[in-house]
Amino acid sequence: MVSGTNQLKLLAPDDKRRLADVHYYDGVLLLAKSFPNAKAMRFVEWFTNSDETIDGESKSKACALFESSLIDSIEVVTVKGL
């Protein structure tokens, strides 16, 4: 994976696209590891888990959603969006 950050336009509740900073895989790991506590370490374990576990399947599905065009139709900050 590529490390660093990027910007992505996400659909806001007012139906406008807003730029948001997003991290690549390595950037997420670096950020999580900068918080030395149990919750952050559990997140790192989940994030780096293999695809054969329930958490790994969730990660695979989230990546597939992110790469598809469906991500653009999700209502941000709404129950429907969840």
N, C-alpha and C positions, 0 to 999 in steps of 0.2 A: 504494500500500500504506500501511497504518497504521504509524506508527513507535512505538517503545517496547517494553515487555516485558509479558508476560502470564503467567499460571500455567495449567498443564495437568496433569491427573491422568494419570500413566502407570502401567501395570501393572508391578509389581516382581516379582522372582523368588519372593517369598513369597505371590504372588497377591493382594497388597493394592495399592490404588491410592495412589500417592504424588504429592504436588504437586511439580512441577518448574517452575523459571523458564524461560521461552522468550522469544526475541526475534522481533520482526517483521522484515521485510526490511531496513528502514532501520537498525534496531538492530544487526543482524548486520554490515552494512557499516561502521557506526561502530566496532564492537568490533574487526573485522578491521583497519581502518585505523589503530587505535591501537597496533598492533604493526608498526612500520616495518621489515619484513624481507621477503626474497624469497618465503618460503613464504606469508606473509599476503597479499602482492600477487597471487600465483598463485591463491590462494583467491578473492580479490575478482574477478579476471578470470573464473574459473570460475563464480562465483555470479551474476555479472551478464551472462554470455554469452547469446547469442540462442538460441532454441529450435531452430534449424536445425542445430546441431552435436550431437555425441554427448553432450557435457556438458550442453547445453541440454535435450536430450531426457531425460537423467537427472534434471535439476532439475524438469522438468514432471511426470515420473512420481512423484518424491518428493512434490511438492505434491499430486498427485491422491491418493496414498496417505494423506497427512496429513489431507486433507479427507474421506476415506471412513471408514466404520466399521471397515475392516480394520486400521487402526492400533491399535485397542484389543485385538486378538487377538495381536499380536506379542509373543513372549517376550523381555523385556528382559535384556540381559547373557548371552545364550546364543548358541551357534552357530546353532541353529535360527532364532533371531530375525534373524540376519544374512541 
